[in-house]
Each structure stands twice: as structure tokens, then as C-alpha cells.
């Protein structure tokens, strides 16, 4: 009897923003113990990999407290801050800088196409 294994290649992220939103969503699903009834897309990294990367970027000074705060706030809202909304202007600058740092780190790890 032979069995065939269905091995699917992990789907890389299109951007750092997509990776960040996936990370926060996956973490919330894991923390709420909810069941996902759809088959999840395989990704090139795990939640812990992203947590470790963010920690390393923070400890090396590449991400600041303010950037992490903006990433968390708008990640929970499932959208990026908008530069043309007056009270989100500063957050948009911090978001753009943080996503650039995150993008470069993810490219080096092969998580982004």
C-alpha cells in the first residue's frame, strides 16, 4: 500500500504589512482558542518566528517603542494609519518606517517574495 503525501509549499507574504496583519490575527486566534474551520494557508514562518524577529529588531534599536505602539494599535484595527488624516499623520510616518525595517528583515529570512 502506497500513500501519497500532499506537501504544499508555504505561501510567502506579499509585504511586511500582510505579514504583520497575519501575525496579529494568528496570535489572536491562538489566544482565544477558537477553531478555524477553513484550511489555513501554510506560511514560511511561525508565530514564534515573528515574535522573535520583532524582539530582535527592538533590542537592536531598529524598532522604537513608538513604532511598536503604532504597529499594535493599527494592527488591531486591521489597517494602516492614513497620512492624510490629520490625527494619524505622525502614526503614518512611524508605520512606514517600521514596515520598511520589517520588510528588509523579512526579505533576508525569505518570508516575503
PyMOL commands that set and color helices and strands:
alter all, ss='L'
color gray80, all
select helices_A, chain A and resi 16-32+47-59+65-76+86-109
alter helices_A, ss='H'
color red, helices_A
deselect
rebuild
show_as cartoon
